[in-house]
Amino acid sequence: MGFAALRAGGPVMVPLLLLSIVVLAIGVERLRYWKRWGLSSTRQERLLLDTLSASPAGVSRQQREGLELAQLELAMAQGEPVLEAATLIGPLLGLIGTVSGLMRVLAELGPDLTLPSGASVQGYGEVLVSTWLGLVVALIAAVLLRTNQGLRQWQRSRLELACLRAAAEAP
């Protein structure tokens, strides 16, 4: 996508580009997080169980387990609200850009809606660039969001199972 296409998308392309950068940054951060987690998932499980076995006075095992799992879940869910918002905001920004572009095209066509003499229809399709970009941003954000949620749920289930096993083995 060149500068001409960005210019054709109108002023709404700036927020769309910023949104796409944010979505990609979150995607890279989540990829790095899950790669680190995957490389040390058994270590994470051991750390959780070690933390649970170190019993502070007056705190039950269930309370510690709930607290530890909640803290891990927060780390796993980082960026999800932004991705969720991007799935909604991206297409809407794109639609705003397309509508404003169509308004510009209709103004150029005049009240009779005819092309000026010597003009071609080529280039009028560029008003759809912002909708295209908005949909692409939303699609990428939705894929990242669902992937992160799936990985988070899978890891939480694994950790809960490990906690239940440890509780069953405890004296």
C-alpha positions as CSV (number, residue, x, y, z in Angstrom):
1,M,0.0,0.0,0.0
2,G,1.6,3.2,-1.2
3,F,1.3,6.8,-0.1
4,A,-1.3,7.5,-2.8
5,A,-3.6,4.7,-1.4
6,L,-3.1,6.1,2.1
7,R,-4.0,9.6,1.0
8,A,-7.0,8.2,-0.9
9,G,-8.3,6.6,2.3
10,G,-8.6,10.1,3.9
11,P,-7.8,11.4,7.3
12,V,-9.2,8.3,9.0
13,M,-6.2,6.4,7.8
14,V,-4.0,7.9,10.5
15,P,-6.0,6.4,13.4
16,L,-6.3,3.2,11.4
17,L,-2.5,3.0,10.9
18,L,-1.9,3.7,14.6
19,L,-4.5,1.0,15.5
20,S,-2.8,-1.5,13.3
21,I,0.6,-0.7,14.8
22,V,-0.8,-1.2,18.3
23,V,-2.4,-4.5,17.3
24,L,0.8,-5.8,15.7
25,A,2.8,-4.7,18.8
26,I,0.4,-6.6,21.1
27,G,0.6,-9.6,18.8
28,V,4.4,-9.6,18.9
29,E,4.4,-9.2,22.7
30,R,1.9,-12.0,23.1
31,L,3.9,-14.3,20.8
32,R,7.0,-13.6,22.9
33,Y,5.1,-14.2,26.1
34,W,3.6,-17.5,25.0
35,K,7.0,-18.6,23.6
36,R,8.6,-17.9,27.0
37,W,5.7,-19.7,28.7
38,G,5.9,-22.7,26.4
39,L,9.6,-23.1,26.9
40,S,9.1,-23.1,30.7
41,S,5.6,-24.4,31.2
42,T,6.7,-27.2,33.6
43,R,8.9,-24.7,35.4
44,Q,5.9,-22.3,35.7
45,E,3.9,-25.3,37.1
46,R,6.6,-26.1,39.7
47,L,6.9,-22.4,40.7
48,L,3.2,-22.3,41.3
49,L,3.2,-25.5,43.4
50,D,6.3,-24.3,45.3
51,T,4.6,-20.9,46.0
52,L,1.5,-22.8,47.2
53,S,3.5,-25.1,49.5
54,A,5.2,-22.1,51.2
55,S,2.4,-21.5,53.6
56,P,2.0,-18.1,55.1
57,A,0.3,-18.2,58.4
58,G,-3.5,-17.8,58.4
59,V,-3.9,-18.3,54.6
60,S,-5.6,-21.4,53.4
61,R,-4.2,-23.4,50.4
62,Q,-7.4,-22.6,48.5
63,Q,-7.0,-18.8,49.0
64,R,-3.3,-19.0,47.9
65,E,-4.2,-21.1,44.9
66,G,-6.9,-18.6,43.9
67,L,-4.6,-15.7,44.3
68,E,-1.8,-17.2,42.3
69,L,-4.0,-18.4,39.5
70,A,-5.6,-14.9,39.3
71,Q,-2.2,-13.2,39.1
72,L,-1.1,-15.6,36.3
73,E,-4.4,-15.1,34.5
74,L,-3.9,-11.3,34.6
75,A,-0.5,-11.7,32.9
76,M,-1.9,-14.1,30.4
77,A,-4.8,-11.8,29.5
78,Q,-2.6,-8.7,28.9
79,G,-3.6,-6.8,25.8
80,E,-7.0,-8.6,25.3
81,P,-9.1,-5.5,26.0
82,V,-7.2,-3.6,23.3
83,L,-7.6,-6.4,20.8
84,E,-11.3,-6.6,21.6
85,A,-11.7,-2.9,21.0
86,A,-9.7,-3.1,17.8
87,T,-12.1,-5.7,16.4
88,L,-14.9,-3.2,16.8
89,I,-13.1,0.1,16.1
90,G,-11.2,-1.0,13.0
91,P,-14.2,-1.6,10.7
92,L,-16.0,1.4,12.0
93,L,-13.1,3.7,11.3
94,G,-12.8,2.1,7.9
95,L,-16.5,2.7,7.2
96,I,-16.2,6.3,8.3
97,G,-13.3,6.7,5.8
98,T,-15.3,5.1,3.0
99,V,-18.4,7.3,3.7
100,S,-16.3,10.4,3.7
101,G,-14.6,9.3,0.5
102,L,-17.9,8.6,-1.2
103,M,-19.1,12.0,-0.1
104,R,-16.0,13.6,-1.8
105,V,-16.6,11.5,-4.9
106,L,-20.3,12.6,-5.1
107,A,-19.3,16.2,-4.6
108,E,-16.9,15.9,-7.5
109,L,-19.6,14.4,-9.7
110,G,-21.8,17.3,-9.1
111,P,-25.6,17.5,-8.9
112,D,-26.1,15.5,-12.2
113,L,-23.8,12.8,-10.9
114,T,-21.9,12.8,-14.2
115,L,-18.1,12.6,-14.7
116,P,-16.5,15.8,-15.8
117,S,-15.5,15.7,-19.5
118,G,-12.2,13.9,-20.0
119,A,-12.3,12.3,-16.5
120,S,-12.2,8.6,-15.9
121,V,-13.8,6.4,-13.2
122,Q,-10.3,5.0,-12.4
123,G,-9.3,5.9,-8.9
124,Y,-12.8,6.2,-7.4
125,G,-12.5,2.7,-6.0
126,E,-9.8,4.0,-3.7
127,V,-12.4,5.2,-1.3
128,L,-12.7,1.6,-0.2
129,V,-9.1,1.5,1.0
130,S,-10.0,2.6,4.5
131,T,-12.7,-0.1,4.8
132,W,-10.3,-2.7,3.6
133,L,-7.6,-1.7,6.1
134,G,-10.2,-1.5,8.9
135,L,-11.3,-5.1,8.2
136,V,-7.8,-6.4,8.0
137,V,-6.9,-4.8,11.3
138,A,-10.1,-6.3,12.9
139,L,-9.4,-9.7,11.4
140,I,-5.8,-9.7,12.8
141,A,-7.0,-8.5,16.2
142,A,-9.7,-11.1,16.3
143,V,-7.3,-13.9,15.5
144,L,-4.8,-12.7,18.1
145,L,-7.5,-12.3,20.7
146,R,-9.0,-15.8,20.2
147,T,-5.6,-17.4,20.1
148,N,-4.6,-15.7,23.3
149,Q,-7.9,-16.6,25.0
150,G,-7.5,-20.2,23.9
151,L,-3.9,-20.5,25.2
152,R,-4.9,-18.8,28.4
153,Q,-7.8,-21.2,29.0
154,W,-5.6,-24.2,28.2
155,Q,-2.8,-23.1,30.6
156,R,-5.3,-22.3,33.4
157,S,-6.8,-25.7,33.1
158,R,-3.4,-27.3,33.2
159,L,-2.4,-25.3,36.3
160,E,-5.7,-26.0,38.1
161,L,-5.2,-29.7,37.4
162,A,-1.7,-29.6,38.8
163,C,-3.0,-27.8,41.9
164,L,-5.7,-30.5,42.4
165,R,-3.1,-33.3,42.0
166,A,-0.8,-31.6,44.5
167,A,-3.7,-31.1,46.9
168,A,-4.6,-34.8,46.6
169,E,-1.0,-35.9,47.2
170,A,-0.6,-33.6,50.2
171,P,-0.8,-35.1,53.7
